[in-house]
Amino acid sequence: MTEAVLKVLSPGARSLIQDMGRPGFQRFGVSISGAMDTEALLLGNRLAGNNVDAAGIEVLLGNAEFEFSHQAIFAVTGGDLAPTLDGKPVPAWQSLTAFPGERLMFGMASEGVRAYLCVAGGIATEPVLGSRSTHAGSRLGGLRGRPLEAGDELALGLADPDGEAASGLRVPASLLPVHADEFTVRVVRGPQEDSFNEAGVRTFYGSTYTVTERSDRQGLRLDGPLIEARGGRHDIVSDAVVAGSIQVPGDAMPIILMADRQTTGGYAKIAVAASIDRPLLAQAAPGARVRFVQTTVKEAQLAATTRRKALTETPLELAGEARELRLKIEGQTYRLRTGLRDGDVESGAVAVRIDGREATLVRVRRV
């Protein structure tokens, strides 16, 4: 039996293998990295029946193309990059089945900037320091520490037999994000807020800033009114930075540190973006407008905990006309879901042939 792989026909602007990151090594100067939009990856993995920290592919802006070597359940989440499977539109935030030789192609981004491709079993590259995430700057993780290239073949892991993987599932509307061109981000006070005078703090909270084209996975660089520091000094003795730290360097323009951020920084941090709003920042295109509103640590923690519980525990829905069937054979119950495309479909111990509205049992084996 040949190994199941996902072949990269085109990486588009940039495609990276990412999981939830590699925490625990910042003291050694190793960035956490991981998916920019962690919510999109988490939900994509749920749809694919994977553990939530399985590795998927982060596709930036679009024009990427992949080919399936084997039948596989997959899902596309995150920004709208107009995905198609063999030329037919693919609904986002929904699980589908791809058959051998079929090609998944991403068009240009129309909403958000990053899409996530999750396949049952996950991308099975060799973990580095406990993570498969790519940090291209230090050439760690992913596939030899670099962005994907045309011709790469990515091994897929074994699908979790106890996972939720099934074609025809979708994420409930209550969990779907809204990717707007203008939005507000909740922030807590930064550790060096007192480095800025009253006018600088008022400017930060009272102004609208624009995401610039110089933004990347390390940080979102913003343009807008200057943020004044006391004595005109924005630099500090370097100290640790966390995800969402908002530094203000010498040009007095804020930078929001993101997934590939450095581990320490020497610029004053006026605030820290709450984790619940960082997925919005991850999908912000150049030109997007952002404002900041202050919240407390307690409020931010409660919002994050509530959201995480919803993301992990809210049941997935059956999409469209999909129905779940339970087949009992010799006292053992098997689950089948309709809503699959025509062809032979195997799910766990059951193989069926789908032809229109009819499903014919092909093979059953005990597990």
ABEGO torsion letter per residue (X at the ends): XBBBBBBBABAEABBBBBBAEBBGAAAAGBBAEEBABAAAAAAAAAAAGBBAABBBBBBBGEGBBBBBABBBBBBBBEBBAGBBBGGBBBBBGBBBBBBBGBBBBBBBBABEABBBBBBBGEBABBBBGGBABBBAAAGBEEBGGBBBBBGBBBBBBBBBAABABBBGBBBBAAABBBBBABBBBBBBBBAAAAABBAAAAAAAAABBBBBBAABBAABBBBBEBBBBBBGGBABBBBBBBBBGBBBBBAAGBBBBBBAABBABBABBBABBBBAAAAAAAAABBBGBBBBBBBBBAAAAAAAAAAAAAAAAABBBBBBEABBBBBBBBGGBBBBBBBGBBBEBBBBEABBBBBBEABBBBABBBBX
